[in-house]
């Protein structure tokens, strides 16, 4: 899922009804003429997207050195719902990685699949940044349920290696815009699949590129997006509907990251906030557009999606693929509604209606996660991030 929270009182007019009911020119005149709306535009950060303390980590990360640089890159990794479910303990020659289960996304991730994948994404950024800072990193998986420790990255002295994927860390952002539908060259898909080397074994990448396969998976995504009530509530909890919330929490999802054109984003900030029901409807509409415009879907497959080692490896591969896409100007968006629904069903002790169709489409019963790629119509933007000080154990 991509959004989440508790229900609020529904405003008399939704964003959608206002935008459909009056023209863009009329809205512009209202905003210019009404001092109250002008102040709301200022207060809601209409003119301040990507600014403020919540976005400082994106600007500061590459100026750090030593183990601190490794953590500075880790906090910029892709993660579920921008929940940032990690903590780190730093010493001169190692960084311990902990799962912060208080930041799990509830019914959307009852088996903690996405939390572990998120940690794998962070670890990949750590490995790349360690090499760029003159370390030879060694990853050791260390699952300890009581403390939450999942892995240690040892930092041995080594040569400075600035991988092209490292260079992409600072401008890797999820792109939730509608893609053009333009096909991605087969050579691109081959290069991305080759990112699955022995370091991330047993994770591997396969593609859904044919029109029929893409349509079938898109339909599954849309159906899975019709989430039961508890998933909807737990998802909406991560929605930050105001500029103050973004700066206070420094996490979660907000309208700037929704992949909308800049004018629509600005209007969305000025108009009254949506309630959960309206947000669910918008999320469903957006999923149809997103899934339907994908040039290809990537599927990450492992040996055992319930094993921590496989989940971390799959997260590392997902982060590599995302960084590769950013370096080559491609849009990239994690789309895990189907596996979320499967895990939710399993947590409730029942079989899932999504399992057999997913296995038939992908040829695997060990799908870990999925994403879409393509040529975006709107540039991706930075998401809020907690500072290093906030994530040190």
TIVEXLO-795064 format. One record per residue (C-alpha): x, y, z; residue in one letter; residue number from 1. Coordinates in steps of 0.2 Angstrom, whole numbers, plus 5000, padded with zeros to 4 digits. Layout:
TIVEXLO-795064
     X     Y     Z  r    k
     X     Y     Z  a  NUM
...
This chain:
TIVEXLO-795064
     X     Y     Z  r    k
  5000  5000  5000  x    1
  5006  5018  4998  x    2
  4995  5028  5010  x    3
  4989  5026  5028  x    4
  4979  5034  5047  x    5
  4964  5037  5056  x    6
  4948  5044  5048  x    7
  4945  5062  5050  x    8
  4929  5072  5047  x    9
  4925  5073  5029  x   10
  4926  5091  5022  x   11
  4910  5097  5013  x   12
  4919  5097  4996  x   13
  4933  5085  4991  x   14
  4948  5090  4981  x   15
  4942  5081  4966  x   16
  4924  5089  4966  x   17
  4932  5106  4967  x   18
  4944  5103  4953  x   19
  4931  5096  4942  x   20
  4918  5109  4946  x   21
  4929  5125  4943  x   22
  4942  5128  4930  x   23
  4960  5130  4934  x   24
  4960  5149  4929  x   25
  4946  5152  4942  x   26
  4956  5143  4955  x   27
  4971  5154  4951  x   28
  4961  5170  4953  x   29
  4954  5164  4969  x   30
  4971  5161  4976  x   31
  4978  5177  4971  x   32
  4963  5187  4977  x   33
  4960  5179  4994  x   34
  4973  5184  5007  x   35
  4967  5169  5018  x   36
  4971  5157  5004  x   37
  4987  5165  5001  x   38
  4992  5163  5019  x   39
  4986  5145  5018  x   40
  4997  5142  5003  x   41
  5012  5149  5013  x   42
  5008  5139  5028  x   43
  5005  5122  5019  x   44
  5022  5124  5010  x   45
  5016  5127  4993  x   46
  5031  5137  4989  x   47
  5043  5126  4999  x   48
  5043  5109  4992  x   49
  5058  5099  4997  x   50
  5064  5112  5009  x   51
  5066  5112  5028  x   52
  5074  5101  5041  x   53
  5064  5086  5035  x   54
  5074  5086  5019  x   55
  5091  5091  5025  x   56
  5098  5073  5025  x   57
  5097  5073  5006  x   58
  5108  5088  5005  x   59
  5120  5083  5019  x   60
  5124  5065  5016  x   61
  5138  5066  5003  x   62
  5148  5078  5014  x   63
  5150  5065  5028  x   64
  5165  5054  5031  x   65
  5169  5038  5040  x   66
  5155  5027  5048  x   67
  5144  5042  5049  x   68
  5143  5043  5030  x   69
  5138  5025  5030  x   70
  5123  5029  5041  x   71
  5119  5046  5031  x   72
  5117  5036  5015  x   73
  5107  5022  5024  x   74
  5093  5034  5029  x   75
  5090  5039  5011  x   76
  5086  5021  5006  x   77
  5069  5016  4998  x   78
  5057  5009  5012  x   79
  5039  5004  5014  x   80
  5027  5019  5016  x   81
  5043  5030  5021  x   82
  5041  5022  5038  x   83
  5060  5022  5040  x   84
  5060  5006  5051  x   85
  5078  5006  5056  x   86
  5091  5011  5069  x   87
  5110  5010  5069  x   88
  5124  5008  5082  x   89
  5140  5015  5076  x   90
  5158  5012  5081  x   91
  5175  5015  5072  x   92
  5175  4999  5062  x   93
  5157  4993  5061  x   94
  5139  4998  5060  x   95
  5125  4987  5068  x   96
  5108  4988  5059  x   97
  5092  4986  5070  x   98
  5074  4984  5065  x   99
  5063  4997  5073  x  100
  5047  4987  5074  x  101
  5038  5002  5081  x  102
  5038  5008  5064  x  103
  5030  4993  5056  x  104
  5015  4997  5045  x  105
  5002  4986  5054  x  106
  4990  4976  5044  x  107
  4999  4980  5028  x  108
  5015  4971  5034  x  109
  5009  4959  5047  x  110
  5024  4946  5044  x  111
  5037  4961  5043  x  112
  5041  4956  5025  x  113
  5042  4974  5019  x  114
  5051  4980  5035  x  115
  5065  4967  5032  x  116
  5066  4972  5013  x  117
  5067  4990  5019  x  118
  5082  4986  5029  x  119
  5090  4977  5014  x  120
  5088  4993  5004  x  121
  5097  5003  5018  x  122
  5111  4990  5019  x  123
  5114  4991  5000  x  124
  5117  5010  5002  x  125
  5128  5006  5017  x  126
  5139  4994  5006  x  127
  5141  5007  4992  x  128
  5145  5021  5003  x  129
  5157  5011  5013  x  130
  5167  5008  4998  x  131
  5166  5026  4992  x  132
  5174  5031  5009  x  133
  5189  5019  5009  x  134
  5182  5004  5017  x  135
  5180  4986  5012  x  136
  5163  4982  5019  x  137
  5158  4964  5026  x  138
  5140  4960  5029  x  139
  5135  4948  5042  x  140
  5117  4944  5045  x  141
  5114  4942  5064  x  142
  5095  4940  5068  x  143
  5092  4943  5086  x  144
  5073  4945  5090  x  145
  5075  4953  5107  x  146
  5086  4967  5103  x  147
  5080  4969  5085  x  148
  5098  4967  5078  x  149
  5097  4960  5060  x  150
  5115  4963  5053  x  151
  5132  4970  5055  x  152
  5142  4979  5042  x  153
  5161  4978  5047  x  154
  5171  4992  5040  x  155
  5189  4986  5035  x  156
  5202  4998  5027  x  157
  5202  4997  5008  x  158
  5203  5007  4992  x  159
  5191  5021  4988  x  160
  5178  5015  4975  x  161
  5164  5026  4969  x  162
  5152  5015  4960  x  163
  5140  5023  4948  x  164
  5126  5017  4959  x  165
  5134  5026  4974  x  166
  5133  5042  4964  x  167
  5114  5040  4961  x  168
  5110  5039  4980  x  169
  5106  5057  4982  x  170
  5094  5058  4967  x  171
  5085  5041  4969  x  172
  5067  5045  4972  x  173
  5051  5035  4970  x  174
  5042  5041  4955  x  175
  5023  5038  4956  x  176
  5018  5048  4941  x  177
  5009  5041  4926  x  178
  5023  5034  4914  x  179
  5022  5037  4895  x  180
  5020  5018  4891  x  181
  5035  5019  4880  x  182
  5044  5002  4879  x  183
  5060  5000  4888  x  184
  5074  4992  4877  x  185
  5078  4974  4880  x  186
  5096  4978  4884  x  187
  5090  4989  4898  x  188
  5081  4975  4906  x  189
  5096  4963  4903  x  190
  5108  4975  4912  x  191
  5096  4977  4927  x  192
  5094  4959  4929  x  193
  5113  4957  4929  x  194
  5113  4967  4945  x  195
  5108  4951  4954  x  196
  5126  4945  4957  x  197
  5133  4933  4970  x  198
  5133  4947  4984  x  199
  5113  4946  4984  x  200
  5111  4928  4981  x  201
  5098  4920  4981  x  202
  5088  4936  4975  x  203
  5085  4937  4956  x  204
  5075  4948  4945  x  205
  5063  4943  4931  x  206
  5052  4954  4920  x  207
  5034  4955  4915  x  208
  5035  4964  4898  x  209
  5022  4957  4887  x  210
  5005  4967  4885  x  211
  4995  4952  4892  x  212
  5006  4949  4907  x  213
  5007  4967  4911  x  214
  4988  4969  4910  x  215
  4985  4954  4921  x  216
  4997  4960  4934  x  217
  4990  4978  4933  x  218
  4973  4970  4936  x  219
  4980  4961  4951  x  220
  4987  4976  4959  x  221
  4971  4986  4957  x  222
  4961  4972  4965  x  223
  4974  4971  4979  x  224
  4972  4990  4982  x  225
  4954  4988  4987  x  226
  4961  4984  5004  x  227
  4951  4979  5019  x  228
  4947  4992  5032  x  229
  4961  4988  5044  x  230
  4974  4989  5030  x  231
  4966  5006  5025  x  232
  4967  5013  5042  x  233
  4985  5007  5045  x  234
  4990  5014  5028  x  235
  4982  5031  5031  x  236
  4992  5033  5047  x  237
  5007  5036  5037  x  238
  4999  5050  5027  x  239
  5006  5068  5031  x  240
  4993  5080  5026  x  241
  5001  5096  5031  x  242
  5017  5105  5030  x  243
  5019  5105  5049  x  244
  5016  5086  5049  x  245
  5030  5083  5036  x  246
  5042  5094  5046  x  247
  5037  5086  5063  x  248
  5037  5068  5059  x  249
  5050  5068  5044  x  250
  5043  5052  5038  x  251
  5027  5045  5029  x  252
  5019  5050  5013  x  253
  5013  5067  5007  x  254
  5006  5075  4991  x  255
  5022  5081  4985  x  256
  5027  5063  4982  x  257
  5011  5057  4974  x  258
  5018  5060  4956  x  259
  5005  5074  4952  x  260
  5009  5089  4941  x  261
  5016  5104  4951  x  262
  5000  5114  4948  x  263
  4989  5100  4955  x  264
  5000  5097  4970  x  265
  4999  5116  4974  x  266
  4980  5116  4973  x  267
  4979  5100  4983  x  268
  4989  5108  4998  x  269
  4977  5123  4998  x  270
  4961  5114  4998  x  271
  4954  5106  5014  x  272
  4962  5089  5018  x  273
  4954  5073  5012  x  274
  4947  5060  5024  x  275
  4952  5042  5023  x  276
  4938  5037  5012  x  277
  4943  5050  4999  x  278
  4961  5045  5001  x  279
  4957  5027  4997  x  280
  4947  5031  4982  x  281
  4961  5042  4975  x  282
  4974  5029  4979  x  283
  4964  5016  4969  x  284
  4962  5029  4954  x  285
  4981  5032  4955  x  286
  4985  5014  4955  x  287
  4975  5011  4939  x  288
  4985  5024  4931  x  289
  5002  5019  4938  x  290
  5000  5001  4934  x  291
  4992  5004  4917  x  292
  5006  5015  4911  x  293
  5021  5003  4916  x  294
  5033  4999  4903  x  295
  5037  4983  4913  x  296
  5035  4976  4930  x  297
  5050  4969  4939  x  298
  5048  4954  4950  x  299
  5061  4950  4964  x  300
  5061  4931  4967  x  301
  5071  4922  4981  x  302
  5072  4904  4988  x  303
  5062  4908  5004  x  304
  5053  4924  5006  x  305
  5050  4921  5024  x  306
  5069  4920  5028  x  307
  5078  4935  5034  x  308
  5093  4932  5024  x  309
  5083  4931  5008  x  310
  5073  4947  5012  x  311
  5088  4957  5015  x  312
  5096  4951  4999  x  313
  5080  4955  4990  x  314
  5080  4972  4997  x  315
  5098  4975  4992  x  316
  5093  4970  4974  x  317
  5078  4981  4974  x  318
  5089  4996  4980  x  319
  5102  4992  4966  x  320
  5088  4992  4953  x  321
  5081  5008  4959  x  322
  5098  5017  4959  x  323
  5101  5010  4942  x  324
  5085  5017  4936  x  325
  5089  5034  4944  x  326
  5106  5034  4935  x  327
  5098  5031  4918  x  328
  5083  5043  4920  x  329
  5069  5029  4922  x  330
  5054  5030  4934  x  331
  5054  5017  4947  x  332
  5040  5013  4960  x  333
  5038  4998  4972  x  334
  5021  4991  4970  x  335
  5018  4978  4983  x  336
  4999  4978  4986  x  337
  4998  4960  4980  x  338
  5011  4953  4992  x  339
  5003  4964  5006  x  340
  4987  4956  5003  x  341
  4994  4938  5003  x  342
  5003  4941  5020  x  343
  4988  4949  5028  x  344
  4978  4933  5023  x  345
  4991  4922  5030  x  346
  4992  4932  5046  x  347
  4973  4929  5048  x  348
  4975  4910  5045  x  349
  4968  4909  5028  x  350
  4973  4905  5011  x  351
  4974  4920  4999  x  352
  4965  4922  4982  x  353
  4981  4931  4975  x  354
  4993  4917  4978  x  355
  4989  4905  4963  x  356
  4987  4919  4950  x  357
  5003  4927  4956  x  358
  5012  4910  4954  x  359
  5004  4906  4938  x  360
  5010  4923  4931  x  361
  5027  4924  4937  x  362
  5031  4905  4937  x  363
  5036  4906  4956  x  364
  5029  4903  4973  x  365
  5043  4913  4981  x  366
  5040  4931  4975  x  367
  5047  4943  4987  x  368
  5042  4960  4979  x  369
  5038  4969  4963  x  370
  5040  4986  4955  x  371
  5036  4996  4939  x  372
  5048  5005  4928  x  373
  5045  5017  4913  x  374
  5048  5035  4907  x  375
  5040  5046  4920  x  376
  5029  5061  4915  x  377
  5033  5071  4931  x  378
  5050  5071  4940  x  379
  5052  5062  4956  x  380
  5054  5072  4972  x  381
  5063  5069  4988  x  382
  5053  5062  5003  x  383
  5056  5068  5021  x  384
  5069  5059  5031  x  385
  5074  5058  5049  x  386
  5092  5064  5054  x  387
  5106  5053  5058  x  388
  5104  5058  5077  x  389
  5086  5052  5077  x  390
  5091  5034  5070  x  391
  5106  5031  5081  x  392
  5103  5017  5094  x  393
